[in-house]
Amino acid sequence: MLNRIARFIAQKQLLDTGKRHIVALSGGADSVALLLIMKRLGYTIEAAHCNFRLRGDESDRDEQFVVSLCKELCVPIHLIHFDTVTYAESHQVSIEMAARELRYRYFEQLRQDIGAEEVCVAHHRDDAVETLLMNLIRGTGIHGLTGIRPRNGHIVRPLLCVSHAELVSYLDSVGQKYVTDSSNLVPDVVRNKIRLQVLPLLQQINPAVSENIAKTAARMEEAEKVFNESVESSVKELFKEQSIDIDDLLQQPSPAYLLFELLTPCQFTPAQIEQVLNNIKGASGRTFQSPTHEVVLDRGRLIVEERHQPLPQLRIPETGTYCYGESAKFRLEISDNVTVSKEQFQVTLDADKVKFPLTVRTIQTGDRFVPFGMKGSRLVSDYLTDVKRSLLQKRRTLVVTDATKEIIWLVGERTDQRFAVDESTSQVLFISYFLSEK
C-alpha cells in the first residue's frame, strides 16, 4: 500500500520531499493514516486540527487525541477553534458548507504563514466514489464523473489510490489508535446515506463496485483531457467578440454541451442553459441573467457579457472636466478657434446653440435626434439598430442633452445636426469623452 501511494504521489506530482507540508488531521482513521504514511515516506510535515465545536465533548476529545498523537510522533501541530453555527447563520449556508469554508480558508492562511508547500487532506478512493455518485444523483456533466481531483490548487490528496478499509487495516497492523466521528455513522446527509446505505447495497450486486467505479472515474479523467481540448478549440473558434453565431453553434455535434461549457463559468445553472437552448431561435431581445452575466439573443447571435451596474446620470453646469462613473471623464471647453473634430469621442458643436446645464445619461424609450448630415429626426433606437449595435450596446449608449432636453450628441456615434458648426459659428464647444488614467 505504501508503495502504491508513493507511486501515486510521484505520478500526479503532488509533493516534494524537500518542502514542508501540512497534514489536515481530524483524528479519524483516514487522517491519522495520512499522518503516519507521510512521516513514513519521509516528508517534512506539520499537522493542523480544526475544532468546529459541533459535537460537544466529542470535539474536545478529538482535539486532545491529536495533540497527544503529534506529541508522541514529534510532529508540530496547529490548532484552531471555530464558532461554526454562528458563521453558518450569518452567511446563510449549511453547517457542512460553513465548516468547509472555515477549514480551507484556515489551511491556506496557515500554509502561507509557515511557508508550507501543500496542504494534504485524507480523501481516499471511497470518498471519490461517493462524490461521483453524489454528482450523478444531482445531475452533472463529464467533469462531475471524474470524482475528486488529486490536486486543487495547494490542496492535495495523496490517498485517492487506496480505500478506507486499507487505511484501517494499516493502522491495525501498526497498532495505531484513532477516534471515530459519531456524526459519520448517521445517515442524515446525502454523503452519509450513500456511504451507509447505497454503497453496501451496490456491493451486494458486485463486491468490487467501489474499485470499479474508481477505475471508471480515472478513465473519465483521461477522456476529459481529450474532451476539454476539443471543447476549448470549438469555443475559441466560435465565440468571438463576446458573442457566438447561433447557426454556427447549432451545426456543432453537440450545441447543448458547448453552450453548457460556455455559460457554466458565467454562473448560469443547467436549467437556465437549457432554457437558453430552447429559446435560441426565438425573437431578438430575449435576455437571460445569472448573478454575474447576461445572455441576449440578438439578430442571430448569442451575446454573453458581464452584468454592469446601471450607468449614472451626470449634470454638467459649465465647462470643465467631470468624472463619470468609476473610469470615465467628460471634458468641455469653449474656443474661438472654429475647427471641426473628426475624432469618434471628441465632437465640435456651435457653442451659441447649446444651452447649459448639460446632462449625460443612457438612452430612454422615445429618444429622438437629428443625425448629423440629415434633415429629419430619427428614433435613437432605430439609428443604433441600423448601425448594427446589439441590445446590450444600446443599453450602455450615452447621450448628452442640453437644457432644452434635446440630444446634442449620441456619444461615440453621431452629433445632432441642429447643433452643428456652420458659417455663422463664432465659438465652438468641444466635448471629449475618455477613460480615466489609472
C-alpha positions in Angstrom: 0.0 0.0 0.0 2.8 2.4 0.9 4.4 1.7 -2.5 1.2 2.4 -4.3 0.7 5.7 -2.5 4.3 6.7 -3.2 3.8 5.9 -6.9 0.6 7.8 -7.0 2.2 10.9 -5.4 5.0 10.7 -8.0 2.7 10.1 -10.9 0.4 13.0 -10.0 3.4 15.2 -9.0 1.7 16.1 -5.7 4.5 16.5 -3.2 8.2 17.5 -2.9 10.3 15.8 -0.3 12.4 18.9 0.1 9.4 21.1 1.1 7.3 21.4 4.2 3.7 20.2 4.0 0.6 20.5 6.2 -1.5 17.4 7.1 -5.1 18.1 7.9 -5.6 16.0 11.0 -9.1 15.3 12.4 -8.2 12.3 14.4 -10.2 9.9 12.4 -8.7 6.8 10.8 -8.1 8.3 7.4 -6.3 11.4 8.6 -4.3 9.5 11.2 -3.2 7.1 8.5 -2.2 10.0 6.3 -0.1 11.5 9.0 1.7 8.2 9.6 2.2 7.5 5.9 3.5 10.9 5.2 6.0 10.6 8.0 6.9 7.0 6.9 7.6 8.2 3.4 10.0 10.8 4.6 8.1 14.1 4.1 8.5 17.1 6.4 5.1 17.7 7.9 3.2 19.7 10.4 -0.4 18.9 11.4 -3.4 21.2 11.6 -6.6 20.5 13.5 -9.9 22.3 13.4 -12.3 22.2 16.3 -15.7 23.2 14.9 -17.5 22.9 18.3 -20.3 20.9 16.8 -20.2 17.7 18.9 -19.6 18.9 22.4 -17.3 16.7 24.5 -16.5 14.6 21.4 -15.0 17.6 19.6 -12.8 18.2 22.7 -11.9 14.5 22.8 -10.7 14.7 19.2 -8.6 17.7 19.9 -6.9 16.1 22.9 -6.3 12.9 20.9 -4.5 14.7 18.0 -2.4 16.8 20.4 -1.2 13.7 22.2 -0.6 11.8 18.9 1.5 14.7 17.4 3.5 14.9 20.7 4.2 11.2 20.5 5.3 11.4 16.9 7.2 14.7 17.4 5.1 16.4 14.7 4.3 20.2 15.2 0.6 20.8 15.4 -1.6 23.9 14.9 -5.0 24.2 16.5 -7.9 26.5 15.8 -11.5 26.7 17.2 -14.4 27.9 15.1 -17.9 29.1 16.0 -19.3 27.2 13.1 -23.0 27.6 13.9 -22.7 31.4 14.1 -20.8 31.5 10.8 -23.4 29.4 9.1 -26.2 31.6 10.3 -24.5 34.9 9.4 -23.5 33.6 5.9 -26.8 31.8 5.3 -25.1 28.5 4.4 -25.4 24.9 5.7 -23.3 23.7 8.6 -21.4 21.4 6.2 -20.6 24.3 3.9 -19.7 26.6 6.8 -17.2 24.0 8.1 -15.7 23.5 4.7 -15.3 27.3 4.1 -13.7 27.8 7.5 -11.4 24.8 7.2 -10.0 25.6 3.8 -9.6 29.3 4.5 -7.6 28.5 7.6 -5.5 25.9 5.9 -4.5 28.4 3.2 -3.7 31.1 5.7 -1.6 28.7 7.8 0.2 27.4 4.7 1.3 31.0 3.8 2.2 31.8 7.4 4.5 28.8 7.9 5.8 28.7 4.4 4.4 25.2 3.6 4.1 24.0 0.1 0.9 22.0 0.1 -2.0 21.0 2.4 -2.6 17.3 2.4 -6.1 16.0 3.1 -7.1 12.4 3.7 -9.7 11.8 0.9 -9.4 8.3 -0.3 -10.9 6.2 -3.1 -14.2 5.6 -1.3 -14.6 9.4 -0.9 -14.1 9.8 -4.7 -16.7 7.1 -5.4 -19.2 8.8 -3.1 -18.6 12.2 -4.7 -19.1 10.7 -8.2 -22.4 9.2 -7.1 -23.5 12.4 -5.4 -22.8 14.3 -8.7 -24.6 11.7 -10.7 -27.7 12.0 -8.5 -27.7 15.8 -8.6 -27.0 15.9 -12.4 -23.6 16.5 -13.8 -21.5 17.0 -16.9 -18.4 15.0 -17.7 -16.4 16.9 -15.1 -18.6 15.5 -12.2 -17.9 12.0 -13.3 -14.2 12.2 -12.5 -14.8 12.1 -8.8 -12.3 14.0 -6.6 -9.2 15.6 -8.2 -5.7 14.7 -6.7 -4.9 18.4 -6.7 -6.9 21.5 -6.3 -4.5 24.5 -6.1 -2.4 23.9 -3.0 -4.8 21.2 -1.7 -3.5 17.7 -2.5 -5.0 14.2 -1.9 -2.3 11.5 -1.7 -4.6 8.7 -0.6 -7.0 8.6 -3.6 -5.4 5.4 -4.8 -6.4 3.4 -1.7 -9.6 2.5 0.2 -10.8 3.3 3.7 -10.6 -0.4 4.6 -6.9 -0.5 3.5 -6.1 2.5 5.7 -7.9 1.0 8.7 -6.0 -2.3 8.1 -2.7 -0.4 8.0 -3.5 1.3 11.3 -4.4 -2.0 12.9 -1.1 -3.6 11.6 1.0 -0.9 13.3 -1.2 -0.8 16.5 -2.2 2.9 16.0 -5.5 4.1 17.6 -7.8 6.7 16.2 -11.1 8.3 17.1 -14.5 8.0 15.3 -16.7 10.9 14.5 -20.2 9.7 15.5 -21.9 12.1 13.1 -20.4 9.9 10.2 -22.4 7.0 11.5 -25.8 8.6 11.0 -27.5 8.5 7.5 -28.7 12.1 7.8 -26.9 13.9 4.9 -26.6 12.8 1.3 -22.9 11.6 1.6 -23.7 9.5 4.7 -26.7 8.0 3.0 -24.5 6.9 0.1 -21.8 5.6 2.3 -24.0 3.8 4.8 -26.9 2.7 2.6 -26.3 2.9 -1.1 -22.8 1.5 -1.4 -23.5 -1.5 0.8 -26.5 -2.3 -1.4 -24.3 -2.0 -4.6 -21.6 -4.2 -3.0 -24.2 -7.0 -2.8 -24.5 -6.8 -6.5 -20.8 -6.6 -7.1 -18.3 -6.6 -4.2 -15.8 -4.7 -6.3 -18.2 -1.9 -7.1 -16.1 0.9 -5.4 -12.9 -0.2 -7.1 -14.7 -0.5 -10.5 -16.3 3.0 -10.1 -12.9 4.4 -9.2 -11.4 2.9 -12.3 -14.2 4.4 -14.4 -13.6 7.8 -12.8 -9.9 7.5 -13.7 -10.8 6.7 -17.3 -13.2 9.6 -17.4 -10.5 11.9 -16.1 -8.3 10.9 -19.0 -11.1 11.2 -21.5 -11.9 14.6 -20.1 -8.5 15.9 -21.1 -9.2 15.0 -24.8 -12.8 16.3 -24.5 -11.7 19.6 -22.9 -9.2 20.2 -25.7 -11.8 19.7 -28.3 -14.4 21.8 -26.5 -11.9 24.6 -25.8 -10.9 24.6 -29.5 -14.6 24.8 -30.6 -15.5 27.6 -28.2 -12.4 29.6 -29.2 -13.3 29.2 -32.8 -17.0 30.1 -32.4 -17.0 32.6 -29.5 -15.7 35.9 -30.9 -16.2 39.5 -29.6 -18.3 38.2 -26.7 -20.8 36.5 -29.0 -21.5 33.4 -31.0 -23.3 32.9 -34.2 -26.4 30.8 -33.5 -26.4 29.0 -36.8 -22.8 28.0 -36.4 -23.5 26.8 -32.8 -26.4 24.6 -34.0 -24.2 23.0 -36.6 -21.8 21.6 -34.0 -22.1 17.9 -32.9 -23.4 18.9 -29.5 -24.7 22.5 -29.3 -26.1 21.8 -25.8 -22.7 20.8 -24.4 -20.8 23.7 -26.0 -23.4 26.0 -24.5 -23.0 24.3 -21.2 -19.3 24.8 -21.3 -19.6 28.4 -22.4 -22.2 29.5 -19.8 -21.4 27.4 -16.7 -18.3 29.6 -15.8 -20.7 32.6 -16.0 -22.7 31.1 -13.2 -25.7 30.0 -15.3 -27.5 27.0 -13.9 -28.1 23.9 -16.0 -31.8 24.8 -16.0 -31.1 28.3 -17.3 -28.7 26.9 -20.0 -31.5 24.5 -21.2 -33.9 27.5 -21.3 -31.4 29.4 -23.4 -31.1 26.5 -25.8 -34.9 26.0 -26.0 -35.4 29.7 -27.0 -32.3 30.1 -29.1 -34.2 30.5 -32.4 -36.7 32.9 -30.8 -37.1 36.6 -31.4 -34.3 39.1 -30.8 -34.2 40.8 -27.4 -34.7 37.8 -25.2 -32.5 38.1 -22.1 -31.3 35.6 -19.6 -29.4 36.6 -16.4 -27.1 34.9 -13.9 -25.7 36.6 -10.8 -22.7 37.8 -12.8 -23.6 37.7 -16.5 -26.4 38.1 -19.0 -27.1 36.5 -22.3 -29.0 38.2 -25.1 -30.5 36.8 -28.3 -29.7 39.5 -30.9 -30.2 39.1 -34.6 -28.9 35.6 -35.0 -26.2 35.9 -32.4 -25.9 34.9 -28.7 -24.2 37.7 -26.8 -22.6 37.0 -23.4 -21.4 39.8 -21.3 -20.8 40.7 -17.7 -23.7 42.4 -15.9 -23.0 46.1 -15.1 -24.4 48.5 -12.6 -26.8 51.0 -14.2 -24.9 53.9 -15.5 -25.4 57.1 -13.5 -26.7 60.4 -14.7 -24.3 63.4 -14.7 -25.2 67.1 -14.6 -22.7 69.4 -16.2 -23.4 73.1 -15.2 -20.5 74.6 -17.1 -17.3 73.9 -19.0 -14.6 71.8 -17.2 -13.7 68.2 -16.6 -16.2 65.9 -14.9 -15.8 62.3 -13.7 -18.4 59.9 -15.0 -18.8 56.6 -13.2 -15.6 54.9 -12.0 -13.4 55.0 -15.1 -14.5 57.8 -17.5 -14.5 61.6 -17.8 -16.1 64.3 -19.9 -14.1 67.4 -20.7 -15.8 70.5 -22.1 -14.2 73.7 -23.3 -15.3 76.7 -25.5 -12.9 78.1 -28.1 -12.9 80.9 -30.7 -10.8 78.6 -32.9 -13.6 77.3 -35.1 -12.3 73.8 -36.1 -14.2 70.6 -36.5 -13.0 67.5 -34.7 -13.1 64.2 -36.6 -12.4 62.0 -33.6 -15.0 59.4 -32.5 -15.1 60.5 -28.9 -14.5 64.3 -29.4 -17.1 66.5 -31.0 -17.4 70.1 -32.0 -20.7 72.0 -31.6 -21.8 75.5 -32.1 -21.4 76.9 -28.6 -24.2 79.5 -29.1 -26.7 76.8 -29.9 -26.1 74.7 -26.8 -27.8 75.8 -23.6 -26.2 74.8 -20.2 -26.6 72.8 -18.0 -26.0 69.7 -19.9 -27.0 66.1 -18.8 -25.2 62.8 -19.6 -27.5 59.7 -19.4 -28.3 56.4 -21.1 -30.8 56.4 -23.8 -34.5 56.3 -23.0 -37.6 54.9 -24.8 -38.7 57.5 -27.3 -35.4 59.4 -27.6 -35.1 61.2 -30.9 -32.4 63.3 -32.6 -31.5 64.6 -36.0 -28.3 62.7 -37.0 -25.6 64.9 -38.4 -25.9 65.4 -42.2 -29.7 64.5 -42.2 -32.8 66.7 -42.1 -35.5 64.6 -40.4 -35.4 63.3 -36.8 -35.0 59.6 -36.0 -35.6 57.4 -33.0 -32.2 56.7 -31.4 -33.1 53.0 -31.1 -33.7 52.8 -34.8 -30.5 54.6 -35.6 -28.5 52.2 -33.4 -30.2 49.2 -35.0 -29.2 50.5 -38.4 -25.5 50.7 -37.3 -25.7 47.1 -36.0 -25.5 47.8 -32.3 -26.6 44.9 -30.1 -29.2 45.2 -27.4 -26.5 45.3 -24.7 -24.6 48.0 -26.5 -27.8 50.0 -26.9 -28.4 49.9 -23.1 -24.9 51.4 -22.4 -25.0 54.0 -25.1 -24.8 57.5 -23.7 -26.5 60.7 -24.8 -25.6 64.3 -23.9 -28.6 66.7 -23.7 -28.7 70.4 -23.2 -31.1 72.5 -21.0 -33.9 72.2 -23.6 -33.6 68.3 -23.2 -32.6 67.9 -26.8 -29.9 65.4 -27.6 -26.8 67.2 -28.8 -24.5 64.1 -29.0 -25.1 60.4 -29.2 -21.8 59.6 -27.6 -19.3 57.8 -29.8 -21.8 57.7 -32.6 -23.1 61.0 -34.0 -23.9 64.6 -33.1 -27.2 66.3 -33.7 -27.4 68.4 -37.0 -29.3 71.2 -35.2 -26.2 72.0 -33.1 -23.7 71.6 -35.9 -21.0 74.2 -36.7 -21.9 76.4 -39.7 -20.7 79.5 -41.5 -22.2 81.7 -38.8 -20.5 80.0 -35.9 -18.2 82.3 -33.8 -17.4 79.9 -30.9 -17.3 76.2 -30.7 -17.9 73.8 -27.8 -15.5 70.9 -27.7 -16.8 67.8 -25.8 -14.5 64.9 -25.1 -15.2 61.5 -23.6 -12.3 59.4 -22.4 -11.3 56.8 -19.9 -9.6 58.0 -16.8 -5.9 57.2 -16.3 -5.3 54.6 -13.6 
